[in-house]
Amino acid sequence: MSKLLIKPKHGTGRVTHVTPETAGWTYVGFDLHKLEPGDTYGDWTADRETCLVLVSGKAHVRVGEDDLGTLGERMSPFEGKPWSVYVPAGGDWSVRAETNVELAVCTAPGLGGNLPVRIIGPDDVKQEVRGKGTNTRYVTNILPEGEPADSLLVVEVITPGGHTSSYPPHKHDEDNLPAESLLEETYYHRLNPPQGFAFQRVYTEFNDAGHRDIDEAMAVEDGDVTLVPKGYHPCAACHGYDLYYLNVMAGPKRTWKFHNAKEHEWLLKA
C-alpha cells in the first residue's frame, strides 16, 4: 500500500486522521469526521489555526462563547457551495450534527495573527472555471491567499468525468519566491456516483542519479486522502464519475506559486 494514500475507517466518528507527525512533514493536518444527527464533536486548536468545512450536511457550530447557529445547506459536495468556519489558534470549537454530516478539519500552524473567528458562507466564496476542453474543472476558493489566515490555504475542486485536474502537472515544493512556494498538500477525494474511482500520480523530477525520489500512481476511491509532500500531482477522473476534492495547503509562506512541468507546458497553448 502506498504511504501517500490514506484509506478512511469504516463507520462514523473520525474516519481519517492526518497530522504532520503521521505524514512526515511540518505544516498540514487534516481530519474527516462522519457524524449522525445528534452527534457532537469538538476540539481545542492549541497552537494551530483551523478551518472547519462542512463538506455535506447541517450542523450547529460553537466557537468559544460564540454560538454561530446552524450552518450548512448542501447534502452532497457535488451540490452548491460549502459553509466553513475559520478558528484561530488558541480557540475551542464544537459541532453538533443536525443531519448526517461530513466535517473536514483543516489545520496548520498559527503564527499569532490574532485573527477573529469568522463564518465563510456560500456568498463569501468565489468560484472560477480553470482549463478548457477535457481539462476543464470548477474551483471554489474557501480560504485563498487574498483572505486572512496565518498559514492555511483551502480550496475545493470538481472535475467532471473524463477530465483531468491539477494538470498540466505542477509542483510547489521549493521555497524559491517569487518563482515558487513550498506548500505541503492533502487531497480529500469524493466520487459521484460513489462506486467510481479516479487516478492521481505524485512524482518528482529526476535526481542526479537519474531516478525520481517519488513516483506513485494511485487509484483513489470515494473518501480517500492523498498526501503530496513534494512533486507534481495531476488527477484524472474516469468517464461517468465526477471527482470532487478538497485541498489543504500550508508552508513557510502563505502564497501559492507553482512551477509547471516543462515537458507538458505546451498544453497550456494548445
BELCORQUI-V156869 format. One record per residue. N is the residue number from 1. SS is DSSP state (2 for helix, 1 for strand, 0 for the rest). Layout:
BEGIN
N/SS  N/SS
END
This chain:
BEGIN
1/0  2/0  3/0  4/0  5/1  6/1  7/0  8/0  9/0  10/0  11/0  12/0  13/1  14/1  15/1  16/1  17/1  18/1  19/0  20/2  21/2  22/2  23/2  24/0  25/0  26/0  27/0  28/0  29/1  30/1  31/1  32/1  33/1  34/1  35/1  36/0  37/0  38/0  39/0  40/1  41/1  42/1  43/1  44/1  45/0  46/0  47/0  48/1  49/1  50/1  51/1  52/1  53/1  54/1  55/1  56/1  57/0  58/0  59/1  60/1  61/1  62/1  63/1  64/0  65/0  66/1  67/1  68/1  69/1  70/1  71/1  72/0  73/0  74/0  75/0  76/0  77/0  78/0  79/0  80/0  81/0  82/0  83/1  84/1  85/1  86/1  87/1  88/0  89/0  90/0  91/0  92/1  93/1  94/1  95/1  96/1  97/1  98/0  99/0  100/0  101/1  102/1  103/1  104/1  105/1  106/1  107/1  108/1  109/1  110/0  111/0  112/0  113/0  114/0  115/0  116/0  117/0  118/1  119/1  120/1  121/0  122/2  123/2  124/2  125/0  126/1  127/1  128/1  129/1  130/1  131/0  132/0  133/2  134/2  135/2  136/0  137/1  138/1  139/1  140/1  141/1  142/1  143/1  144/0  145/0  146/0  147/0  148/0  149/0  150/0  151/0  152/0  153/1  154/1  155/1  156/1  157/1  158/1  159/1  160/0  161/0  162/0  163/0  164/1  165/1  166/0  167/0  168/0  169/0  170/1  171/1  172/0  173/1  174/1  175/1  176/1  177/0  178/0  179/0  180/1  181/1  182/1  183/0  184/1  185/1  186/1  187/1  188/1  189/1  190/1  191/1  192/1  193/0  194/0  195/0  196/0  197/1  198/1  199/1  200/1  201/1  202/1  203/1  204/0  205/0  206/1  207/0  208/0  209/0  210/0  211/0  212/1  213/0  214/0  215/1  216/1  217/1  218/1  219/1  220/1  221/1  222/0  223/0  224/0  225/1  226/1  227/1  228/1  229/0  230/0  231/0  232/1  233/0  234/0  235/1  236/1  237/1  238/0  239/0  240/0  241/0  242/1  243/1  244/1  245/1  246/1  247/1  248/1  249/1  250/1  251/0  252/0  253/0  254/0  255/0  256/0  257/0  258/0  259/1  260/1  261/0  262/2  263/2  264/2  265/2  266/2  267/2  268/2  269/0  270/0
END
